């Protein structure tokens, strides 16, 4: 819930990426808890996939942040609205 609130209310790209990380970690924790509850390793396998996806998201997200800062001198999401059309 905290990740969703941070994603919807913040206009800074860095806070948006951190909110996405919080949501991915919460999903991974839910998979691990469910796997432990039913005594199967499926939850841990899914967590590894989520971890790989989070690493890719960080790499792409930080590249996007660096590019936005270089072009617009700001990391505000509204600065990127000129990318439309």
DSSP file (Angstrom, degrees, kcal/mol; ACC not computed):
  #  RESIDUE AA STRUCTURE BP1 BP2  ACC     N-H-->O    O-->H-N    N-H-->O    O-->H-N    TCO  KAPPA ALPHA  PHI   PSI    X-CA   Y-CA   Z-CA
    1    1 A X     >        0   0    0      0, 0.0     4,-2.2     0, 0.0     5,-0.2   0.000 360.0 360.0 360.0 -39.3    0.0    0.0    0.0
    2    2 A X  H  >  +     0   0    0      1,-0.2     4,-2.3     2,-0.2     5,-0.2   0.885 360.0  51.8 -64.3 -39.0    2.8    2.3    0.8
    3    3 A X  H  > S+     0   0    0      2,-0.2     4,-2.2     1,-0.2    -1,-0.2   0.897 109.4  49.6 -64.3 -40.9    4.4    1.8   -2.6
    4    4 A X  H  > S+     0   0    0      2,-0.2     4,-2.1     1,-0.2    -2,-0.2   0.903 110.8  49.2 -65.8 -41.4    1.2    2.6   -4.4
    5    5 A X  H  X S+     0   0    0     -4,-2.2     4,-2.0     1,-0.2     5,-0.3   0.918 112.7  48.1 -64.1 -42.8    0.7    5.8   -2.4
    6    6 A X  H  X S+     0   0    0     -4,-2.3     4,-1.7     1,-0.2    -2,-0.2   0.867 111.3  51.1 -64.8 -36.2    4.3    6.9   -3.1
    7    7 A X  H  < S+     0   0    0     -4,-2.2    -1,-0.2     1,-0.2    -2,-0.2   0.877 115.2  41.4 -68.0 -38.2    3.8    6.0   -6.8
    8    8 A X  H  < S+     0   0    0     -4,-2.1    -2,-0.2    -5,-0.1    -1,-0.2   0.771 120.7  38.9 -83.0 -26.5    0.6    8.1   -7.2
    9    9 A X  H  < S+     0   0    0     -4,-2.0     2,-0.2    -5,-0.2    -3,-0.2   0.795  96.8  80.3 -98.9 -28.7    1.6   11.1   -5.1
   10   10 A X     <  -     0   0    0     -4,-1.7     0, 0.0    -5,-0.3     0, 0.0  -0.521  48.8-168.8 -84.3 147.4    5.2   11.8   -5.9
   11   11 A X        +     0   0    0     -2,-0.2    66,-3.3    66,-0.0     2,-0.4   0.281  60.2  99.9-111.9   6.8    6.3   13.7   -9.0
   12   12 A X  B  >  -A   76   0A   0     64,-0.2     4,-2.0     1,-0.1    64,-0.2  -0.795  68.6-141.8 -96.0 135.0   10.0   12.8   -8.7
   13   13 A X  H  > S+     0   0    0     62,-2.6     4,-2.5    -2,-0.4     5,-0.2   0.877 100.5  54.7 -65.0 -37.5   11.4   10.0  -10.8
   14   14 A X  H  > S+     0   0    0     61,-0.2     4,-2.1     1,-0.2    -1,-0.2   0.919 109.9  45.7 -63.9 -43.2   13.7    8.7   -8.0
   15   15 A X  H  > S+     0   0    0      2,-0.2     4,-2.1     1,-0.2    -1,-0.2   0.855 111.1  54.3 -67.8 -33.5   10.8    8.5   -5.5
   16   16 A X  H  X S+     0   0    0     -4,-2.0     4,-2.1     2,-0.2    -2,-0.2   0.925 109.4  47.1 -64.0 -44.3    8.7    6.8   -8.1
   17   17 A X  H  X S+     0   0    0     -4,-2.5     4,-2.0     1,-0.2    -2,-0.2   0.887 111.1  51.5 -65.6 -38.0   11.4    4.2   -8.7
   18   18 A X  H  X S+     0   0    0     -4,-2.1     4,-2.1     2,-0.2    -1,-0.2   0.878 108.3  52.1 -65.8 -36.1   11.8    3.6   -5.0
   19   19 A X  H  X S+     0   0    0     -4,-2.1     4,-2.1     2,-0.2    -2,-0.2   0.893 108.2  51.1 -66.3 -39.2    8.0    3.1   -4.7
   20   20 A X  H  X S+     0   0    0     -4,-2.1     4,-2.4     1,-0.2    -2,-0.2   0.893 108.6  52.1 -63.5 -38.9    8.2    0.5   -7.4
   21   21 A X  H  X S+     0   0    0     -4,-2.0     4,-2.6     2,-0.2    -2,-0.2   0.902 107.5  51.9 -62.9 -41.0   11.0   -1.3   -5.6
   22   22 A X  H  X S+     0   0    0     -4,-2.1     4,-2.1     1,-0.2    -2,-0.2   0.914 110.9  48.1 -62.2 -42.3    8.9   -1.3   -2.4
   23   23 A X  H  X S+     0   0    0     -4,-2.1     4,-2.1     2,-0.2    -2,-0.2   0.899 111.8  49.0 -66.7 -39.9    6.0   -2.9   -4.3
   24   24 A X  H  X S+     0   0    0     -4,-2.4     4,-2.3     1,-0.2    -2,-0.2   0.909 111.5  49.4 -66.1 -40.7    8.2   -5.5   -5.9
   25   25 A X  H  X S+     0   0    0     -4,-2.6     4,-2.4     2,-0.2    -2,-0.2   0.879 109.6  52.0 -65.5 -36.5    9.8   -6.4   -2.6
   26   26 A X  H  X S+     0   0    0     -4,-2.1     4,-2.0     2,-0.2    -1,-0.2   0.902 110.0  48.8 -65.3 -40.5    6.3   -6.7   -1.0
   27   27 A X  H  X S+     0   0    0     -4,-2.1     4,-2.0     2,-0.2    -2,-0.2   0.909 111.5  49.8 -65.3 -40.6    5.2   -9.1   -3.8
   28   28 A X  H  X S+     0   0    0     -4,-2.3     4,-2.3     1,-0.2    -2,-0.2   0.901 109.7  50.6 -63.6 -41.1    8.4  -11.1   -3.3
   29   29 A X  H  X S+     0   0    0     -4,-2.4     4,-2.6     1,-0.2    -1,-0.2   0.879 108.6  52.7 -64.2 -37.5    7.8  -11.4    0.4
   30   30 A X  H  X S+     0   0    0     -4,-2.0     4,-2.3     2,-0.2    -1,-0.2   0.900 109.2  49.1 -65.0 -39.8    4.2  -12.5   -0.2
   31   31 A X  H  X S+     0   0    0     -4,-2.0     4,-2.4     2,-0.2    -2,-0.2   0.913 112.1  48.1 -65.3 -41.4    5.5  -15.3   -2.5
   32   32 A X  H  X S+     0   0    0     -4,-2.3     4,-2.3    11,-0.2    -2,-0.2   0.914 112.3  48.9 -65.7 -42.0    8.1  -16.4    0.1
   33   33 A X  H  X S+     0   0    0     -4,-2.6     4,-2.1     2,-0.2    -1,-0.2   0.903 112.5  48.2 -64.4 -40.5    5.5  -16.4    2.9
   34   34 A X  H  X S+     0   0    0     -4,-2.3     4,-1.9     2,-0.2    -2,-0.2   0.903 111.6  49.8 -67.1 -40.0    3.0  -18.4    0.7
   35   35 A X  H  X>S+     0   0    0     -4,-2.4     5,-2.3     1,-0.2     4,-0.6   0.885 112.0  47.9 -65.1 -37.8    5.7  -20.9   -0.2
   36   36 A X  H  <5S+     0   0    0     -4,-2.3     3,-0.3     3,-0.2    -1,-0.2   0.863 108.9  55.0 -69.2 -35.3    6.7  -21.4    3.4
   37   37 A X  H  <5S+     0   0    0     -4,-2.1    -2,-0.2     1,-0.2    -1,-0.2   0.904 117.3  34.4 -64.1 -41.8    3.1  -21.8    4.4
   38   38 A X  H  <5S-     0   0    0     -4,-1.9    -1,-0.2     2,-0.1    -2,-0.2   0.388 110.2-119.6 -97.3   3.4    2.5  -24.6    2.0
   39   39 A X  T  <5 +     0   0    0     -4,-0.6     2,-0.3    -3,-0.3    -3,-0.2   0.829  69.6 124.5  68.3  33.5    6.0  -26.1    2.3
   40   40 A X    > < -     0   0    0     -5,-2.3     3,-0.5    -6,-0.2     4,-0.2  -0.899  63.4-134.2-125.8 156.6    7.1  -25.7   -1.3
   41   41 A X  T 3> S+     0   0    0     -2,-0.3     4,-1.8     1,-0.2     3,-0.3   0.370  82.1  98.1 -89.2   5.0   10.0  -23.9   -3.0
   42   42 A X  H 3> S+     0   0    0      1,-0.2     4,-2.4     2,-0.2    -1,-0.2   0.865  79.3  55.8 -62.0 -36.0    7.8  -22.2   -5.6
   43   43 A X  H <> S+     0   0    0     -3,-0.5     4,-1.8     1,-0.2    -1,-0.2   0.873 107.1  49.0 -65.1 -37.3    7.7  -19.0   -3.7
   44   44 A X  H  > S+     0   0    0     -3,-0.3     4,-1.7    -4,-0.2    -1,-0.2   0.864 110.3  51.1 -70.9 -35.3   11.5  -18.8   -3.5
   45   45 A X  H  X S+     0   0    0     -4,-1.8     4,-1.6     2,-0.2    -2,-0.2   0.918 110.5  48.6 -66.1 -43.1   11.8  -19.4   -7.2
   46   46 A X  H  X S+     0   0    0     -4,-2.4     4,-2.4     1,-0.2    -2,-0.2   0.869 107.4  56.3 -64.5 -35.4    9.3  -16.6   -7.9
   47   47 A X  H  X S+     0   0    0     -4,-1.8     4,-2.6     1,-0.2    -1,-0.2   0.877 103.8  53.7 -64.4 -36.3   11.2  -14.3   -5.6
   48   48 A X  H  X S+     0   0    0     -4,-1.7     4,-2.1     2,-0.2    -1,-0.2   0.896 109.3  48.4 -64.1 -38.8   14.3  -14.9   -7.7
   49   49 A X  H  X S+     0   0    0     -4,-1.6     4,-2.2     2,-0.2    -2,-0.2   0.910 112.3  48.6 -65.0 -41.9   12.4  -13.9  -10.8
   50   50 A X  H  X S+     0   0    0     -4,-2.4     4,-2.4     1,-0.2    -2,-0.2   0.888 110.0  52.4 -64.7 -39.0   11.1  -10.8   -9.0
   51   51 A X  H  X S+     0   0    0     -4,-2.6     4,-2.0     2,-0.2    -1,-0.2   0.898 109.8  48.2 -63.9 -41.2   14.6  -10.0   -7.9
   52   52 A X  H  X S+     0   0    0     -4,-2.1     4,-2.0     2,-0.2    -2,-0.2   0.897 111.9  49.7 -65.7 -39.9   15.9  -10.2  -11.5
   53   53 A X  H  X S+     0   0    0     -4,-2.2     4,-2.2     1,-0.2    -2,-0.2   0.881 109.5  51.7 -66.4 -37.5   13.1   -8.0  -12.7
   54   54 A X  H  X S+     0   0    0     -4,-2.4     4,-2.2     2,-0.2    -1,-0.2   0.881 108.3  51.5 -66.3 -37.8   13.8   -5.4   -9.9
   55   55 A X  H  X S+     0   0    0     -4,-2.0     4,-2.1     2,-0.2    -2,-0.2   0.906 111.2  47.1 -65.8 -40.6   17.5   -5.3  -11.0
   56   56 A X  H  X S+     0   0    0     -4,-2.0     4,-2.5     2,-0.2     5,-0.3   0.886 110.8  52.7 -66.4 -37.9   16.5   -4.7  -14.6
   57   57 A X  H  X S+     0   0    0     -4,-2.2     4,-2.6     1,-0.2    -2,-0.2   0.886 108.9  49.9 -64.8 -38.8   14.1   -2.0  -13.5
   58   58 A X  H  X S+     0   0    0     -4,-2.2     4,-2.7     2,-0.2     5,-0.3   0.920 111.2  48.8 -65.9 -43.3   16.8   -0.3  -11.5
   59   59 A X  H  X S+     0   0    0     -4,-2.1     4,-1.7     2,-0.2    -2,-0.2   0.941 117.5  39.5 -63.0 -48.1   19.2   -0.3  -14.4
   60   60 A X  H  X S+     0   0    0     -4,-2.5     4,-2.1     2,-0.2    -2,-0.2   0.903 116.5  51.9 -68.5 -40.8   16.7    1.0  -16.9
   61   61 A X  H  X S+     0   0    0     -4,-2.6     4,-2.3    -5,-0.3    -2,-0.2   0.902 109.7  47.6 -64.4 -42.4   15.2    3.5  -14.4
   62   62 A X  H  X S+     0   0    0     -4,-2.7     4,-2.5     2,-0.2    -1,-0.2   0.861 110.5  52.4 -69.2 -34.1   18.6    5.0  -13.4
   63   63 A X  H  X S+     0   0    0     -4,-1.7     4,-2.1    -5,-0.3    -1,-0.2   0.902 110.7  48.6 -64.3 -39.5   19.5    5.3  -17.1
   64   64 A X  H  X S+     0   0    0     -4,-2.1     4,-2.7     2,-0.2    -2,-0.2   0.901 110.7  50.6 -65.7 -41.0   16.2    7.2  -17.6
   65   65 A X  H  X S+     0   0    0     -4,-2.3     4,-2.5     2,-0.2     5,-0.2   0.926 110.8  48.4 -63.0 -45.1   16.9    9.4  -14.6
   66   66 A X  H  X S+     0   0    0     -4,-2.5     4,-2.0     1,-0.2    -1,-0.2   0.900 113.0  47.9 -62.9 -39.8   20.4   10.3  -15.9
   67   67 A X  H  X S+     0   0    0     -4,-2.1     4,-2.2     2,-0.2     5,-0.2   0.918 112.2  48.7 -68.2 -42.9   19.0   11.1  -19.3
   68   68 A X  H  X S+     0   0    0     -4,-2.7     4,-2.8     1,-0.2     6,-0.7   0.900 112.4  48.8 -62.9 -39.7   16.2   13.2  -18.0
   69   69 A X  H  X S+     0   0    0     -4,-2.5     4,-1.3    -5,-0.2    -1,-0.2   0.873 111.5  49.8 -69.2 -35.4   18.5   15.1  -15.7
   70   70 A X  H  < S+     0   0    0     -4,-2.0    -2,-0.2    -5,-0.2    -1,-0.2   0.894 120.0  35.3 -68.8 -39.5   21.0   15.7  -18.6
   71   71 A X  H  < S+     0   0    0     -4,-2.2    -2,-0.2    -5,-0.1    -3,-0.2   0.942 134.2  20.9 -80.4 -49.3   18.3   17.0  -21.0
   72   72 A X  H  < S-     0   0    0     -4,-2.8    -3,-0.2     2,-0.3    -2,-0.2   0.466  90.2-128.8-104.5  -3.7   15.9   18.9  -18.7
   73   73 A X  S  < S+     0   0    0     -4,-1.3     2,-0.3    -5,-0.4    -4,-0.2   0.789  83.1  81.7  57.9  29.2   18.2   19.6  -15.6
   74   74 A X        -     0   0    0     -6,-0.7    -2,-0.3    -9,-0.1    -1,-0.2  -0.982  68.8-147.0-155.7 153.1   15.4   18.2  -13.5
   75   75 A X        +     0   0    0     -2,-0.3   -62,-2.6    -3,-0.1     2,-0.3   0.069  58.5 128.8-109.7  22.6   14.2   14.7  -12.4
   76   76 A X  B >>  -A   12   0A   0    -64,-0.2     3,-0.9     1,-0.1     4,-0.5  -0.583  60.5-137.8 -77.9 137.5   10.6   15.8  -12.2
   77   77 A X  G >4 S+     0   0    0    -66,-3.3     3,-1.1    -2,-0.3     4,-0.1   0.845 102.1  62.4 -65.2 -33.2    8.1   13.6  -14.2
   78   78 A X  G >4 S+     0   0    0    -67,-0.4     3,-1.3     1,-0.3    -1,-0.2   0.768  92.6  64.9 -65.3 -24.3    6.3   16.6  -15.5
   79   79 A X  G X4 S+     0   0    0     -3,-0.9     3,-0.8     1,-0.3    -1,-0.3   0.799  96.7  57.5 -66.7 -27.1    9.5   17.7  -17.3
   80   80 A X  G X< S+     0   0    0     -3,-1.1     3,-1.9    -4,-0.5    -1,-0.3   0.420  76.6  94.9 -83.7   2.2    9.3   14.6  -19.4
   81   81 A X  G X  S+     0   0    0     -3,-1.3     3,-1.2     1,-0.3    -1,-0.2   0.699  71.8  70.0 -68.9 -15.6    5.8   15.5  -20.7
   82   82 A X  G <  S+     0   0    0     -3,-0.8    -1,-0.3     1,-0.2    -2,-0.1   0.608  82.1  74.1 -74.4  -9.4    7.5   17.0  -23.8
   83   83 A X  G <  S+     0   0    0     -3,-1.9    -1,-0.2     2,-0.1     2,-0.2   0.639  74.0 103.7 -75.1 -14.0    8.3   13.5  -24.9
   84   84 A X    <         0   0    0     -3,-1.2    -3,-0.0     1,-0.3     0, 0.0  -0.493 360.0 360.0 -69.2 134.7    4.7   13.0  -25.8
   85   85 A X              0   0    0     -2,-0.2    -1,-0.3     0, 0.0    -2,-0.1   0.499 360.0 360.0  60.7 360.0    4.0   13.1  -29.6
